[in-house]
Each structure stands twice: as C-alpha cells, then as structure tokens.
Amino acid sequence: MSEAVSNPPSMAQRLRLGDIWKATRRVLREPLGAFGLILVLVMIGGAVFADWLTAYEPNKISPRDRFQGPSLDHLLGTDHLGRDLFTRVLHGGRIALWVALFSTAISLSIGIVLGLIAGYGPRWLDNLMLLLFDSIKSFPTVMLALALVTLAGPSLTAVVIVVVLVNVPGYARIIRTQTLALKESEFVTAAQSMGASSARILRVHVMPNVIGPLLILASMDIPVVIAIEAGMSFLGLGVRPPTPSWGAILNDGFTAIRDTPWIAIAGGLPIILTTLGFTFLGETLRDVFDPRLKGRG
C-alpha cells in the first residue's frame, strides 16, 4: 500500500522563511515601521475585500440620498449623486493598488534591463543611454501626462504609461551605477575567464547583487505612483467616470467643499494615510536591510 508522504521543507526554504520572519520582527520593533505596516495592510485589505465590507454598489446612483453626511448607514456620507463614499473609497483603493503594483513592476523590469545593459555595455552605449534617461527625466510629469492624454485620450493605460516613463530612468540609473561598481570585481572577472556569456554574468552574478536596494526604493515609490494616479484623475486625465478613484472623489468634493466637506475628506484621507504607510514602511525596511543609510533622508 502506497502512502503519501509530504516532503519536509528544504534548508534553503527554511532559511528564506527564517530571514523573512527575522526581518518582519525587526520592522515591528520600530514604532514607525509597525504603524506603516498596519496602514499598508489596512489599505490592501480594504481593496481586496471591498465587496465584503460594504453592501452598496460603487456606481449606484440614489438621488434621494445625495449629500448625506457621515452616519451608520453611510460611514463617509454620500456624494452629489447619492453614491456611498465609503464604498467608492474601497473600490478606488483597488484602482490605486493595481496601478501602483502593475506600473511599478513594469518600471522595475525595464529599469533593471536597461541599467544592466548601460553599466555592462561599451562606453558609447552607456553615454547614449544616459542621454536617453536624462531626456525622459527632464520632462515635467504634468506636461508628459498632458501630451500623452492629448494623443491617446484619458484612460487607465495612460496613467500606467506616464508612471513607467517617469520611474524607469531613476531605476535604470541606480542599476547602472551598481553594475559599474561590480563590473571589475573578482567574481565577474573569474566568470569571464571561464567563458561565461555576458547574459549569464548579468543574470547570475550581477543582478542578484544590485536588485535588493532597488526593491526597497520601489516600495517607497508606491505612494508617489498613487499620488500620480490620483492627480491625473483629479484633473480628468486618468480614470474616467463613473469608475471610482480617489482623485475623482477629491475632485467631486472640491466643487462643494463649503457645504459638504466630507466628500473632499473621503477622497484625500486615504491618499494621505497610504502615503504615510508606504513611506514609514519603506524607510524602516531601508534601515533594517542597510543600517548605513539610517538617518539619511
């Protein structure tokens, strides 16, 4: 009779889990890190479980309930169309989280590839790519967004493209600098003498040594991405109505801020709390994984 036996975790898996647990404990020991982690988890939980946390539809119009103040029925009140603001804030968190994670992942992938090529390639290619990075970085974000929306129209895709164009040069420059520092190291020289290809050297020997600090930097850039999405939606350049967005809610609130201030508060408060959460968590992670940077802002 055959008997199913579960394989015990390997030593590498146990070490990986142990490192994650140790890092989590070190983050929780820091008050700001613990506070940031709680805010981030609340934001993610609200976005993921939005359908279970409210009984209202985010786009359901109810003229009889328009401009109601915060109450037990509507925790954050209602807007000018009678839509429940708490529901729209939760579903707006989904948009913000999706844009932040998706666009940051694309920016990281492109930035890592371009940075490795610039740092490990010939000098003329390095200079050419630096010129490209500086040219893209020189464009103001708002002007870049306006130009893109003028050509393609306002959409969520336009927001992602703007975020990618803004973030890629910075990530690529960081990877390039670290690649240049490792290019002449002994283990890279040894791999070259053994006939390893440039692609294998970059993938196996260089990238694992340069990607760590970039991941921490990316976590600190997530609130910047959320602010860009909210800003473009506030200006009518991003998410189109009636899709819920924190920026769109904030825009609706400013049109009637004297009589119904709770709408602007409902749109602005999640942006502030999310920014604080990811900033505190990112700075704590930076201090935990690289204590030499502690205290530098």
C-alpha positions, 0 to 999 in steps of 0.5 A: 500500500502506497502512502503519501508522504509530504516532503519536509521543507528544504534548508534553503526554504527554511532559511528564506522563511527564517530571514523573512520572519527575522526581518518582519520582527525587526520592522515591528520593533520600530514604532514607525515601521509597525504603524506603516505596516498596519496602514499598508495592510489596512489599505490592501485589505480594504481593496481586496475585500471591498465587496465584503465590507460594504453592501452598496454598489460603487456606481449606484446612483440614489438621488434621494440620498445625495449629500448625506453626511457621515452616519451608520448607514453611510460611514463617509456620507454620500456624494452629489449623486447619492453614491456611498463614499465609503464604498467608492473609497474601497473600490478606488483603493483597488484602482490605486493598488493595481496601478501602483503594483502593475506600473511599478513592476513594469518600471522595475523590469525595464529599469533593471534591463536597461541599467544592466545593459548601460553599466555592462555595455561599451562606453558609447552605449552607456553615454547614449543611454544616459542621454536617453534617461536624462531626456525622459527625466527632464520632462515635467510629469504634468506636461508628459501626462498632458501630451500623452492624454492629448494623443491617446485620450484619458484612460487607465493605460495612460496613467500606467504609461506616464508612471513607467516613463517617469520611474524607469530612468531613476531605476535604470540609473541606480542599476547602472551605477551598481553594475559599474561598481561590480563590473571589475570585481573578482567574481565577474572577472573569474566568470569571464575567464571561464567563458561565461556569456555576458547574459549569464554574468548579468543574470547570475552574478550581477543582478542578484547583487544590485536588485535588493536596494532597488526593491526597497526604493520601489516600495517607497515609490508606491505612494508617489505612483498613487499620488500620480494616479490620483492627480491625473484623475483629479484633473480628468486625465486618468480614470474616467467616470463613473469608475471610482478613484480617489482623485475623482472623489477629491475632485467631486468634493472640491466643487462643494467643499463649503457645504459638504466637506466630507466628500473632499475628506473621503477622497484625500484621507486615504491618499494621505494615510497610504502615503504615510504607510508606504513611506514609514514602511519603506524607510524602516525596511531601508534601515533594517536591510542597510543600517548605513543609510539610517538617518539619511533622508 
